[in-house]
């Protein structure tokens, strides 16, 4: 199944890139083993909530092998990418196979930190009667990634005649709900990266490590915009990014900049400073010498965020 929302391409690019640079920075600071150990509980807890929510919303059972496979496939689809195959064998085992992932630009540890630990979380929920594994990973040089769930008392089989395709459908979800799932899942992954950074280095250390990288990433996008979107100004580019992040933004009535009244990241104070750094770099690349600043924040208790391009 192909991802349905081409308008979400910028969202996937931004959040996938921010996830990768955050993970890179954490590995650089703490090393891969400590980084993965810090991520693991966050990802597993998020997987518990996501798997149960999807099963409840779709009316699927957590102990039915086909429904487990459907849930795994749908969870990946909410990242803005489809799966190549979703297969099941009787009530014994299921697997999904995919060759496209928005986090593929990250380091090898991204497969462990997102996909493998999320699969472990699913395994914990469905119970000790099941085994889970991820025998193929593109980051290990495999052409595809494979997630697999099997009853522990099942006899493995590679006979193609015993396997069947499992259909999963988004038709029961409205476009708005599909869009919400996609942005929520992508945003959650970046938020988990920031929380893991906070666990090790606190707010000050997190911002010191990530803000310069975010600004450089903003400049990179601004440079690309300046070549591909001739005439695009910083103000329009900022609103384009905000809209892609599901922020509700409008020009202020007094002409003094922008007002954000809804933001999916309002529970994580560090995000404000990181977005500010990114958008500052974006503006500077589009109009050298310009920048972006936030003058009022919901994370400080205000009813809305105020910002301006300077």
N, C-alpha and C positions, 0 to 999 in steps of 0.2 A: 504494500500500500504506500503510495506516495504521500508526502506531506502536502496538505491542502492549501496552506496559506503563504503564497509568495510574498505577501506584505510583511511577513514575519522574518524575512531574510536578514534585515538589519538587526533585529532583536537577537537572533541566533548568533550573528557575527559578533555583536558587542559583548553579550554575556559569556559566550564561549571564549572570546579573547581575554576578558577580565578574569574568568576562572583560570585560564592557562597562566596568565602573568602572575596571579596571586599564588598559584601552586608553585610556579617556578621560584618566586621570591621566598616562599616558605621552605622549599627544599634547599635553596642556597643558604638560608640562615640556619636551619635546624637539621638538615640532612634528611635523606629519604625515609629512613626507618622511623625517626621521631615524627616526621610529618604525617606518615600514614597512621601511626598509632594515635595521633591527635585527631585526625579526620574520622577514624573508624566509628566511634560512638555517635558522632553527629550524623553520618550518612546512614547508619543502621536505624537510628531513631526516625529519621526522615523517611526511610524506606517503609518502616512499620506503618506510619501514618498514611503514606501515599498508596500502598497496596490495599489497605483496608478501605480507604476512601473510594478508590476505583471500583473495587468489588461491590461495595454497597451501592454506588451510583449506577453501575451497570447491571446490578442484579446477578452477579456471578458468585459462585461458591468458592471458598478458600480451600476446600478439600477435593475439588474436581480437577483432574489433570488438564482437561481442555481449558477450563476457566483460568487455571494458573498460567497456562501458555498465553491465553488471550490477554491477561493482565500484564504479563511481561512485555508483550508486543505493544500494547497500548501505552505503557509507561515510556517505552522508547519513542513511540510516535509523538508523544507530547513534548519531546525534545526537538520537534521540528523535522524529524527524519523518519522515513518508513523502514520496515524490516523487509529483508529479501524473502524469507520463508518463516512461517510459524507452523510447527509440526507436532503431532502427538501420536503415540503408539498405545492403542487400547487405553486402559486406565493406569498404565505403568510409568510412562515418561513423556516429557514434552521438551521442546527446544525452540529457540528463536535464533535466526541467523541474520546478521546485518552487516553491510559494507559501508555505511555512511553514518557519521557521528559528529555532532557539532563540537565535541570536545577533542577531536582528533588532533588539533593543533597543539594540545598540551603535551607534557612529558609522559613517559611511559607510566609513571605512577598514577596518572589520571584514570587509567583503566581500573587500577586497584581501588583508588579513592572513590570513584563513582560506581562503576558497573559491578565490580566484584563484591564490594561491601554492601551495596544495595541488594544484590542477590542473596547474600548471607542474611540480610534483614528479612527478606521474604521467606527464606528457609526457616528462620526462627519462628515466624508466625504460623507457617503451615504445619510445623511440628516435627518431632524426631523421627517420624515415619518416612521422611523424605530426605534425600541427599541433593545438594546443589553443587554446581561446578561451572567454571567458565574455561573450557579446555582450549579455546582458540581466542587469541587477541591480536588485533591488527598491530598493536604496539610491540608485540613479540615477533612481528614479521609475517604473521598469518594474513591471507588475503581478506578474511572476514573475522568478525567476532561471533562467538556462539555462547549462548546462555542455556543451561540445561538443568532440568529438574527430574528426578527419578525416585520412585518408591524404593526404599532400601531393600525390600525383599524381591525386587524385580530382577529378571534375567536380562541383561543387556542384549540388544539386537541391532544389527546394522542392515538388516534385510529391508530394502526400500518398499517392498510390497506390504510390510507391516505398518508403515507410517502413512499418515494422512495429513493433508493440509487443514489447518484450523483457521477459520475465518473470524476476523474481529472487525467490528464496524463502529464508525463514529456517527452513523446516521441518527442515532437516538439523542445525540448532543447537538445543541444549536451552535451556529457559527460563533456566537459570543462566548459560549461555554468552552468550545474547543480552544478559542483564542486565550481565554483565561487560564485554562490548564497549561497551555504551552508556555505562557509568560511566567506563570507561577512556578513551574518546574525549573525553567532556565534560571529565573531569579533566585530560587532557593539554593541552587548549586553554588552560585557566587556568594550568597550570604553565608553558606556553610564554610566556604574558604576563609571569609573574613573572621567568622567566629573561631575557627581553628587558629588563625593567626593571633587573635586576641587571647586565646587560652595560653599561648606561649609567651607573648610579648606585650600584652596590654594594648590599650588604645593608642598611646603615644608611639610605641614601637611599630604598631601596625601602620599608622599613617606615615611614619618616617620611611618605612620600607616600600609602601605601595603608592603613595601620592606621586612621586616622580615618575614611576612607571606608567601610572594612569595618564599623567599629563603628556608623556611621550606618545602613548597610544592615541590620545586625542589629536595630537599634531599629525600623526600618521593618517588618521581618517580625514582630517581637514585637508591635508595635501592631496589625498585622492579625490575628495569632493571638488577641490579647486580645478582639477583636471577633467573630471567627468561631469561636473555640474556647473558649467560656466555661468557666472553671474550669481551664484548662490552666496548669500551673505551670512555672517555669523548668526544673526538673529533667527533666520529661517532654519539654519542648520541645528541650532540649539533646540528649537521647537520640534524638529524632525526626530532628534535623538530622544527627547523627552516623551514624545508620543509613542515611539517604538518601545519605550520602557513602561508603558501603561501609566504614565503620570498624566493627570488631568491638568493641562496648562492653558493659560489664557493671558493676553496682554492686559496689563493693569489699566483701569479706567483713567488714572491720572497720567498715563503715558510714561510712568517711571520704571518700566521693565516688565517682568513676567511674574505671574502668581500661579503656584501649584497648590491645588486644594486636595488632591488625592495622589498618594505615592505608595507603591508596594514595598518600599524600603524604609518606611518611616519608623520602623521598630529597631533599626540598626543605626545608631548615631554616626558611626564611622563612614557610612555610605555617603552622607552629605558631603563630607570633605573630599572623598574620593571622586564623586561625580563632579564636584566643583573643579578639581584638578584636571579631570578629563576634558570638561567643557572649556576650561581656560586654554588648554592646548589646542582644542578644535578651533576656537575663535582666533587665536594667534596665527594659526596656519592659514586661515581664510582671509584675515585682514591683519597683516603683521603690525604688532604693537597693541592690538586690541586684546581683551580678555573677558573673563566671566567671574562674577562673584555672587555669593548668596548673602543676602542682608537680613533674612529672617528665616528661622527653621522650625518646622513642626516638632523635630526632635528636642527642641528647647522649650516646648510647651505652647508654641504659637498655633493659631488655627490654620495657618497656611504658610507655605514657603514663598519668600520674595527674593527675586534675583534680577540681575541686569547684565547686559553686555556693555562693557566699558571700552 
